[in-house]
């Protein structure tokens, strides 16, 4: 359950940006979450909702953009959706690939009131 | 960074217990308060012209920890300190590994940062084995982070040209995401846990350079395929290096100690 710790880091970032913009309220926090990021979306939303209480983000809508992992096969160069680390290439059935995306863990954007 | 992990957060404070000398009345109780809460103060009375705005942020959530980790790494490199972050499930033998390693290194300059939710039992064991140790108690926290390490190595006064072991909280999930500034990350599993550990907890194996497989003296008594375990780990991380050891009988220990003296 490291999601609360991740949530606190998100709110640190949100606070920095909100202060810079003299925001009176944060109405939306958009987060990019890769399927290989090691963070569970539902737990993160739950943790964020708790952590947002009594902050400038109290009423913020939490938007999670889930990014499915993508890999490139080292044998046939096929690009495929990586459902888990142990899935072989759907084209040539070999294992061995390079992960192209799926590790994202980022605050993408904020909507604020000034 | 807050280290609370979902449970009650009132009594959850990270504490550091220094084990530098051999007396037992020196438990520092420093309480780290790292909870920044933003309190908006609406003092204005004529804010009738509210404007909505979208701000592009695109900032990695772990960037603050990453920055601190890089600072730690720079410090370790400048002081020629070999820092190793050991991650495993509870009970796979991290503390025993360290006790035996400290002895095998002949009490050479070794320091240990011990992470546990509660108690200073592990730091006491390390101290008995002959190395200065500091215990970090995270309360309910499930992992160590770069800030805790920064505080801990300063309190511990880690010497130049030494080896610093960081024994992370027994947990294969959360510690995987937090860089502490180590040069090498070591993931440890034991044969009693099953050979599919890397399949179940791939992230822990993904970012490690070394995998120690402990308790090989119990191999005859358990269903554990060494080949299968290594195969699973290599799918996630093809470059991972293995050491098969028994921290109890010291089987396979020579290779581990030789690597420690010249890690790569």
HADDOCK unambig.tbl for C-alpha pairs under 7 A between the chains (distance, minus, plus):
assign (segid A and resid 1 and name CA) (segid B and resid 5 and name CA) 5.47 0.50 0.50
assign (segid A and resid 1 and name CA) (segid B and resid 6 and name CA) 6.51 0.50 0.50
assign (segid A and resid 1 and name CA) (segid B and resid 174 and name CA) 6.99 0.50 0.50
assign (segid A and resid 2 and name CA) (segid B and resid 5 and name CA) 5.78 0.50 0.50
assign (segid A and resid 2 and name CA) (segid B and resid 142 and name CA) 6.55 0.50 0.50
assign (segid A and resid 2 and name CA) (segid B and resid 174 and name CA) 5.53 0.50 0.50
assign (segid A and resid 4 and name CA) (segid B and resid 4 and name CA) 6.53 0.50 0.50
assign (segid A and resid 4 and name CA) (segid B and resid 5 and name CA) 5.67 0.50 0.50
assign (segid A and resid 4 and name CA) (segid B and resid 6 and name CA) 6.09 0.50 0.50
assign (segid A and resid 5 and name CA) (segid B and resid 1 and name CA) 6.76 0.50 0.50
assign (segid A and resid 5 and name CA) (segid B and resid 2 and name CA) 5.43 0.50 0.50
assign (segid A and resid 5 and name CA) (segid B and resid 3 and name CA) 5.47 0.50 0.50
assign (segid A and resid 5 and name CA) (segid B and resid 4 and name CA) 6.23 0.50 0.50
assign (segid A and resid 5 and name CA) (segid B and resid 5 and name CA) 6.64 0.50 0.50
assign (segid A and resid 8 and name CA) (segid B and resid 1 and name CA) 6.66 0.50 0.50
assign (segid A and resid 8 and name CA) (segid B and resid 2 and name CA) 6.16 0.50 0.50
assign (segid A and resid 9 and name CA) (segid B and resid 1 and name CA) 6.25 0.50 0.50
assign (segid A and resid 9 and name CA) (segid B and resid 61 and name CA) 6.12 0.50 0.50
assign (segid A and resid 10 and name CA) (segid B and resid 61 and name CA) 5.81 0.50 0.50
assign (segid A and resid 15 and name CA) (segid B and resid 38 and name CA) 6.76 0.50 0.50
assign (segid A and resid 38 and name CA) (segid B and resid 203 and name CA) 6.93 0.50 0.50
assign (segid A and resid 54 and name CA) (segid B and resid 39 and name CA) 6.88 0.50 0.50
assign (segid A and resid 55 and name CA) (segid B and resid 37 and name CA) 6.78 0.50 0.50
assign (segid A and resid 55 and name CA) (segid B and resid 38 and name CA) 5.37 0.50 0.50
assign (segid A and resid 55 and name CA) (segid B and resid 39 and name CA) 5.51 0.50 0.50
assign (segid A and resid 55 and name CA) (segid B and resid 40 and name CA) 6.64 0.50 0.50
assign (segid A and resid 56 and name CA) (segid B and resid 38 and name CA) 6.71 0.50 0.50
assign (segid A and resid 56 and name CA) (segid B and resid 39 and name CA) 6.67 0.50 0.50
assign (segid A and resid 56 and name CA) (segid B and resid 40 and name CA) 5.64 0.50 0.50
assign (segid A and resid 85 and name CA) (segid B and resid 236 and name CA) 6.11 0.50 0.50
assign (segid A and resid 86 and name CA) (segid B and resid 235 and name CA) 6.65 0.50 0.50
assign (segid A and resid 96 and name CA) (segid B and resid 235 and name CA) 6.98 0.50 0.50
assign (segid A and resid 105 and name CA) (segid B and resid 60 and name CA) 5.89 0.50 0.50
assign (segid A and resid 105 and name CA) (segid B and resid 61 and name CA) 5.91 0.50 0.50
assign (segid A and resid 106 and name CA) (segid B and resid 58 and name CA) 6.08 0.50 0.50
assign (segid A and resid 106 and name CA) (segid B and resid 59 and name CA) 5.39 0.50 0.50
assign (segid A and resid 106 and name CA) (segid B and resid 60 and name CA) 4.28 0.50 0.50
assign (segid A and resid 106 and name CA) (segid B and resid 61 and name CA) 5.11 0.50 0.50
assign (segid A and resid 107 and name CA) (segid B and resid 57 and name CA) 6.13 0.50 0.50
assign (segid A and resid 107 and name CA) (segid B and resid 58 and name CA) 5.39 0.50 0.50
assign (segid A and resid 107 and name CA) (segid B and resid 59 and name CA) 5.32 0.50 0.50
assign (segid A and resid 107 and name CA) (segid B and resid 60 and name CA) 6.37 0.50 0.50
assign (segid A and resid 107 and name CA) (segid B and resid 61 and name CA) 6.30 0.50 0.50
assign (segid A and resid 108 and name CA) (segid B and resid 56 and name CA) 6.31 0.50 0.50
assign (segid A and resid 108 and name CA) (segid B and resid 57 and name CA) 5.20 0.50 0.50
assign (segid A and resid 108 and name CA) (segid B and resid 58 and name CA) 4.29 0.50 0.50
assign (segid A and resid 108 and name CA) (segid B and resid 59 and name CA) 6.71 0.50 0.50
assign (segid A and resid 109 and name CA) (segid B and resid 54 and name CA) 6.86 0.50 0.50
assign (segid A and resid 109 and name CA) (segid B and resid 55 and name CA) 5.45 0.50 0.50
assign (segid A and resid 109 and name CA) (segid B and resid 56 and name CA) 4.41 0.50 0.50
assign (segid A and resid 109 and name CA) (segid B and resid 57 and name CA) 4.81 0.50 0.50
assign (segid A and resid 109 and name CA) (segid B and resid 58 and name CA) 6.53 0.50 0.50
assign (segid A and resid 110 and name CA) (segid B and resid 54 and name CA) 5.56 0.50 0.50
assign (segid A and resid 110 and name CA) (segid B and resid 55 and name CA) 5.11 0.50 0.50
assign (segid A and resid 110 and name CA) (segid B and resid 56 and name CA) 6.60 0.50 0.50
assign (segid A and resid 111 and name CA) (segid B and resid 52 and name CA) 6.89 0.50 0.50
assign (segid A and resid 111 and name CA) (segid B and resid 53 and name CA) 5.57 0.50 0.50
assign (segid A and resid 111 and name CA) (segid B and resid 54 and name CA) 4.32 0.50 0.50
assign (segid A and resid 111 and name CA) (segid B and resid 55 and name CA) 6.22 0.50 0.50
assign (segid A and resid 112 and name CA) (segid B and resid 52 and name CA) 5.60 0.50 0.50
assign (segid A and resid 112 and name CA) (segid B and resid 53 and name CA) 5.32 0.50 0.50
assign (segid A and resid 112 and name CA) (segid B and resid 54 and name CA) 6.33 0.50 0.50
assign (segid A and resid 113 and name CA) (segid B and resid 50 and name CA) 6.13 0.50 0.50
assign (segid A and resid 113 and name CA) (segid B and resid 51 and name CA) 5.38 0.50 0.50
assign (segid A and resid 113 and name CA) (segid B and resid 52 and name CA) 4.56 0.50 0.50
assign (segid A and resid 113 and name CA) (segid B and resid 53 and name CA) 6.37 0.50 0.50
assign (segid A and resid 114 and name CA) (segid B and resid 50 and name CA) 5.51 0.50 0.50
assign (segid A and resid 114 and name CA) (segid B and resid 51 and name CA) 5.11 0.50 0.50
assign (segid A and resid 114 and name CA) (segid B and resid 52 and name CA) 6.41 0.50 0.50
